[in-house]
Every structure is written in C-alpha cells, then in structure tokens.
C-alpha cells in the first residue's frame, strides 16, 4: 500500500510552511518531500551568491516568484573588501531571464548591478513588481529609468544606500503617464534633483503609494505640495529639512503633516532645524519608526520630539541624543524594540557629546521590549554590560562598538570579558553579536560556552591567541557568519575546526595571522569550501608562512568562481597544483 | 594576561619591559614562524591600529609584541632590522622625528582629550573601516558639516566614499602606495605644508622602502619651497602623486599648498621610474589600479 501522501495534499500542507529554513528542513526528509517542496517554493533566498550556481537554482524552483541574493561579505560596508572583488548580479539575472520569466521580485544586497542588468530585468519579466537594491553599486540612473518606464506592474522600487552613477533627475519622468501601481518608492540615496512637477504628477497618479522616501535635494519648501498629493502615506522619508520657510509656509506644512493619518514611519529629516521640530508633533503619537540619524538636532530639542512618541518601536539616532535623551526614551517609549545610536562626529576622538554607557543602561531598564541594539560609544564598563544583560535578557541582536580599539573598562582598567560574559549568559536568544573594547581569549571562551543560538559574530582588535578562534568555532553551535579583523591568530584554530566551516555560510578574516600555507591546507582538507585569498601580492611569490592580508572562506556547491579579479586567489583543491591558473581567473 | 596599561615605547622599537614580557609570551604562542630574529612590532609599525587623534596605538604594541612573523611585503624585513639597529640606511632622517613617535600610556578618555589637545596634532591617519560606519553615512555627515560651515554652499555629497575639497572641516583623501596591501585615509586639513604632509606619509608607510623622501631641513616660509621638494622627490625611489579635480595625475609639490589641498582628490605613492613625466600610460595604470 502506498503510504505516501498524494502530491496535492503535500503541496497544500507545504503552502503553510513559510520560512525558508523550515522549507530547507522539509526538503531533507525524503525524495518526494524534496520534490514537492521545490515545486512549491515561491520565495527563494540565497545568502551567498557564490554558494550555488544560478542555473541550479533556476532549475530547482520552477515556481519561484521572488529571489533574494546577497553578494559581498558584510565587511565590504566598511571598505575592507577591495573594489572589484565580485558579487555580480548579471549571471543571476541572465539565468532567471532565460528560465524563470514569471519572476516578480528581486532583492539584492551588496552586489554589483549594472545598467545592463536593470535593462534585462525590465525586458524579461513581464509581471515584474519589486526591485529592492541595498548597498549595491555599478548602475546609473539610466538603469532606473529603464525599470520605471518598462515595468508596467511595478510596485516597489527601493534604492537603499546604493552607489549610483547619478546622471540627473530625469529618470523620474520615465514612469508611465497613466496611473501607476506604485506602492513604495525610495530614492533617498540619489544626489541629483528630480523635477518637482514630475514628482507631483507621479504622486497624483499613484493612489496605492504607501511608502515614499525622498532624497536630500528635495527641499523643505516643496514638501507640503508633495504631501498634499499623498495623504495616505504610511512611510515618509523627507528630503532636507533645513531651508527657511516663511510663517505661511510653515503653517501649510504643519497642516499637511497632520493630515498624514496613517503615517507610522518617518525618516530623512536631513539637517533638521530645532525650530521645525514642532511641525512633527502631530505625527509623533502614531509613529512606530523614527530615523533621526541624519538629523543634526541636539539636546534638549530632541526631548520635545521623543517624549511625544509613545508608540515608537524603532529609533535610530545620533549620539547627539546623549544620556539625557536616552533617559527620556526610557521613560516615554515603552514599546521600543530596536535602538541604534550612531556617532555624529567625523573626528571621533573629539566628541563634545555626553553619550556614555549610562544611556544604554537607562534604555535597557525602561524599555522592556528592547531586543535589538547598535550602540556606538567611546568607552564602556563591565558593570554597565552586566546591568544591561540583567535588565534585558531578551536581546536578539547586540552590537556594541566601543570606538577606541582595545579600550578597557575605563573605571577598572579590566578587559570587557566579564561584561560580554554577562550578555551571552543572560541573553539566551542572542542571534547576532558584535564585540569591541579590550577583550582577551576568556571573553571568547564565554561566548563559545554560552552563545548557543548565536548566528552572526563580528570581532575587531581582540583576543590573544588562536584559542579565541578555537573557542568560537568549537562552541557556537549555531554560528553561520563570522567576521574578524585585526586579531592576532590563527592557523591552528582554523585547521582544527575546519569541519565547522562547512556548517557556516562564511568566515572573513582580515589583518590577522593566517598563513598562506594554512589556507592551502584548509582548502585541500575541505572540498566544499572556497578559500579565497584577497591580497595584492601573488601567493606564489611568498613563503607558505607569510600571513595573507585577507581571507574569505565560504561553503559552496558551485566550486571556485570564475570571475575573480587579479587580487583574489581561490586556493586549488589538489596539493600538487597549489594555486592554479584556472582558479585564479 | 591582559595588560591594562601599556608601557611607554619607542615608536618603532620596543621598550625594555616589553622585550622581557615578550619572552614570556612567546612560550604561549604557537604557529608563528620566526623568519627574522628581531621581535617585530608588526602592528605598531604598520600603524594600522592608530587611534584617531592619538599618537600611536598604545595597547597594540603590548598585544602583538611577541608575535613573530614576517611582513608580507618582501624587503620590508630588511627595513625593520635596519630601523631597529639604527642603521642610517633607514629612510627617515632624525630631523623629521616629532613627538608623535612617543606613545603615552593608556588613560581614560577624559584625560586623553586634554593630552591630545596639548600635544601637537598627530597625523590623523585613520584605520580603514574603523569605526564601522557605512560610507553613505560618513559622506552624509561630512556634507552636513560642510553645509553648516559653508553657509549657503550647496553640498556635493559624493557617494563614492571620498570627501571633496571645499569649505568642509575635514578633507579626507585616500592614500595608496604601489606595492602596499592597504590604503590609508588622511585629512589634508591637518597639515599646513608639504613638509608636514610628507612626514606624515613617511610614517604611515614606513614599513615599505620609501627612499630619501622629504624633509631635509631648509624650512622657508612655507617649509620647503615647491621646486625644491619636487627635486627631492624626483631624486628618490618613490614619488607622491595626486589626482586632481580634473582626474589628472600630477606630482605633488608643483602647485602652492593652498591650491593643492583644494584640488587633491586622491594620493598615490608610486615608484619614480613609473612617474617620470607622468606619461599618459602612467595615468592609465593609476586608474586601473584604483
């Protein structure tokens, strides 16, 4: 008797399985589950574009409608990955265009996207709805224009912190003259001015628009006219908030803002002047997300704003908020889940700003739902970390950047080992952690022992020896992404824990002491890892013991990639070959 | 095992205390081959971990002292041993030494601020990628400051990670060197003359063989006059070139200082044999490398 569920029943059951992790588990159960799952998966996520070939992905998921890809390592955000390293979107776009023309959504992060890619997308996917590019580069506003003009069903066009060759604001005029289906438009990272009339007309004929993020060159005096045409907005990113307005203009803008009854998220606010803060009072009570990280407003003006935001769940600010402001947040924003505090000064050593560890302690006390933190601070103490951990065991993401490398606890001069120990001990659900300050191997022993759910860890200027890496690789069971810079180790730990690396997405190490010889050994030992050496100097000309500048190790079923630039070497698998020509290019 | 207060060091070499400790620590170290007999203060001489505004990486020295490894650039080894032995072959003339080379013990930030203010401005060379802030944000903040200071000036906030010249309070340009595995970034506004700039560059790239480069006394009103500097530069193994507003590559020292900082977008230290005449092919080479 055939005990298997009929395909249709399985299919129906799987339609309730949303998360890709669950779907991955499902596909491991047996062949028929694998087949059923792959035929029903609509949203495909590939965390490392070099882990698998585009062709394989296209073939495996015939019903895919949405593709999300990530390219460069995270540390590329901080200029640690040289230009030209890779992460090209083209092979993926090409493969999908040929095989999956019903694709509707493409989301790319840290990838090189050219105008050709964008034109290909526009030309190939007739139902294309969503393009979200985060930290991407390589394209110009011409490519955007192609998308705008050709994708008739376009709903989302979002450029988040991309590096765009900005040829002018004309691209906006390429949207079709008829009513559009736009739901979200984000061009906040572009420089050049768009024509006001283009924008006004676009808004007038986009009744479904819910999210609009303008760029900085949209001046304050035109904001009112835009808002009047889009009172249904749920998310608004303003342009510059610093031009001089006369009283009548101010009154009109105040009114326009108060008409945004559905507004939940506010960002932009470049150079927000203190005298304009009252204009925002009407939207504050409804706001769940507020991004003030480009608003150079200082205390005490910020208090007036924050004390009115009782529903706030997400707050991004600069350190201009100071400890005082964070105290207000702790008192007034009881729904806060995510806090990010960025440094305001370009010269980080000379801040006049009193933001200390106390600010974060206050928020951790007052905001019981806080689970995600990114905090830049000049120095810290163990005591503060211990308090924070005790107050908020529900942290899922804790990123502390003590900006002075090797800074100890400034009261006791001890390393911050004990502080981070408290964090990983108490916060059992911690998924992401960034450590900083003076840390010895002990800190990493604690992390290895306690941080069992940790998936991503970022380390800089820390540790004493190979033990540090060994603790992490042998202890952190759920570790998927590890990125390390400027730490003094670690051939031994890498080689001893080589098997662990295949359970992770990737490992990045730069300015450490990993020798070329160890890279070779590692690569030969582990067939499904790509061991990339990123260095200006050809490995062949150096002794095996010389340290390599950067290594990037990631698991892959696609073999060594063929698009490496001259400064990247993928170590060949066979010992006799060493580093082969084939692998180099 | 962790040191909370760093001992005072000579900038390049090691203090007595440090050498003793390094013996202890060596035993616990494994896996780093001794390619040379000198204990290399690898990290300190690379200046990678210099704190913004501070003189030198205090704690770095402590931590990396015992690690013995060869500098990735061939030939640098010789430079180090020469330097430590006080050989005159080493490039930096004593005259160019400033108190930048002394490392103060680690102190809490409050005190450090006052000492930093008192001491002459150190070369504000920044470590690449630290603190970890995305370029987009850095550029936006740089433009904000320029707006505040430059009055009605409309900013030209770039998105390629470099601040343009103008009324901005900080003028970061990338400095690359042929053969060096990393870039540095410096704030041109902290220097008043070519002399200061060249000393700073010397220090930054000290672990590479630079040659007789820069300050040989003769301080006129603007330090060295430009033509003399150019001669010196031309005589040495390496020259400093820069990319100007029109994307042309020029030799540093050809124009008055004020004009230079207004038009300089990028700096590149290259071998003088490559830079003679700054022929078009050199410019191409520069472009393709960057």
Interface residues (C-beta under 8 A of the other chain):
Chain A: X75 X77 X78 X79 X80 X83 X135 X161 X162 X163 X164 X166 X189 X191 X216 X242 X270 X271 X293 X294 X296 X342 X343 X344 X346 X347 X348 X349 X350 X376 X378 X379 X401 X403 X404 X405 X406 X407 X408 X410 X413 X414 X415 X438 X440 X441 X458 X460 X461 X464 X465 X466 X485 X486 X488 X489 X490 X491 X492 X511 X513 X515 X535 X536 X537 X541 X542 X543 X545 X546 X547 X548 X549
Chain B: X1 X2 X4 X5 X28 X29 X30 X31 X32 X33 X35 X43 X48 X49 X51 X52 X53 X54 X57 X58 X59 X60 X63 X64 X67 X69 X70 X72 X73 X74 X106 X108 X109 X112 X113 X116 X124 X127 X128 X129 X130 X131 X132 X133 X134 X135 X136 X137 X138 X140 X141 X142 X144 X145 X147 X148 X156 X157 X159 X160 X161 X169 X170 X179 X180 X181 X182 X187 X290
